[in-house]
């Protein structure tokens, strides 16, 4: 009798917080806060900070548990396991890098705690049929396909590739070559370069001699500036420069107006796109953090918003998985739906944007329904 | 033909800056018999000096050499007195550990202070070029850098050949003990040699800054080049380092034109190994020297 009474009290105590108030949901966030990806990681942290603030302003409480992976897949996996086993979170946003996200994704179905990946681009992450892995951003091959689609109406005939000799450069050019083949473009030059060298003039002179309609570039950070400077020096002037992400989408690159003007690049997000709240998000982000938001920040903001909104009604990992699978959202990243298509599972078919630099500023130029400006073609100095 | 000439000229111009970095390293090795593995990081400091002189004081990077050279000389002179002089009679591995350590301290301090964001020095002529007849383009900043390099090398040669200090430096380089017996203050010569070496490294950094990007770890790729140049030209030979720099510059440009830029390091190091096999003392080194 006594035992029965005690267990009743225990049950009542356990039930009490759930009955009296809507307990805040517990969500995990894995990001590269330290390590060599920390610079971009900071953008994701800022995006999430802003998302939590906005949710609190609407009266939605959330307990956020942050974990740092330092850009290392081992740490990312340990962070995910800690979050789901010790902290008892019902959903996780992150990690940032493809390497980390790929490893964590492989365990999500084992623990059955949904993982929402905000910005990792490697295709295979959502191609293995994992039920508990969702991805907001578009995978890597869309970078080249959207660029090619944007310039297809101008009927180009030839293309040259100039790219960094690393995983990102090689894989991006591979998908670009597939897309170019579909469009019937002829490859006239293929220059893979070592990063960090001071002189690319000879490679660029070779490209110039091949006289391509398009020059397709893949570079990180400062290499992009170096290449475009030397391209100007030797008078390389194709009909369009196509920069696939990374170095061609930074504010630092755009500010070099003399060399960056009219360069076309692909991105997940811009601040002048007509998706609801995008412009306002950019203003508030700038006011709070003193710099322009990158697409990573927007992706992280929207991923966290979707995760918390869905988790607040779901309240358990299983229902959260179903909620993410069934839901549709429309926010700063445009329409979001996690769908199964073309070999992908739970992949948001995110419409990537094409932007062009005009006097030091990025302007969205494609697709037409999301942009205010038109693409300027052909390229001229 | 056009591609060949373009590669030859841009290779020569880039090689000029490599040469300057190589000469500094070779001079230090010649006089002190020390391989300075902090040389690349001293170049990096020169880059940041030029960058801040330009952004904060609005001094053109080439004009700022007037400030950079004496400052770097003093820095090098003091560095020799405080650290390097203590290991001058020690085994090579101790000297290498010391200079590698000093380099790590410099690059990591730069990482802390300047962060890992690359800095871009943009002058009005950063991406302009002289258009030669026949469609050859020569980068304006590279041409200026090359001319300054030629000037500095000429002045350095005159200094080494004609002045008392220059002769004393050469004497120390030929035979340290004999020079000391002849009444040359070899400790002072070491300081001067290291000071000049540092000044040349910083100058090379400042010269490359307007056409490159500035990063705390930028010196590392140039350290390897400077070292290759020294060995190729003959360790300790100033003229050899000059020629070695030009050779590396041209070979790099030629291999990116005719093979692939992905392969240019391979070509450079195959050439390097070939020279070591056929002339172990380097192109300008004397037989029997270290």
Interface residues (C-beta under 8 A of the other chain):
Chain A: X36 X39 X165 X191 X192 X193 X194 X196 X197 X198 X199 X200 X201 X202 X203 X205 X206 X209 X221 X222 X225 X226 X228 X229 X230 X232 X233 X234 X235 X252 X256 X258 X259
Chain B: X2 X3 X6 X7 X10 X11 X14 X17 X116 X117 X118 X120 X122 X126 X127 X128 X129 X131 X135 X137 X139 X208 X211 X212 X213 X215 X218 X221 X249 X252 X253 X254 X256 X257 X260 X261 X262 X264 X265
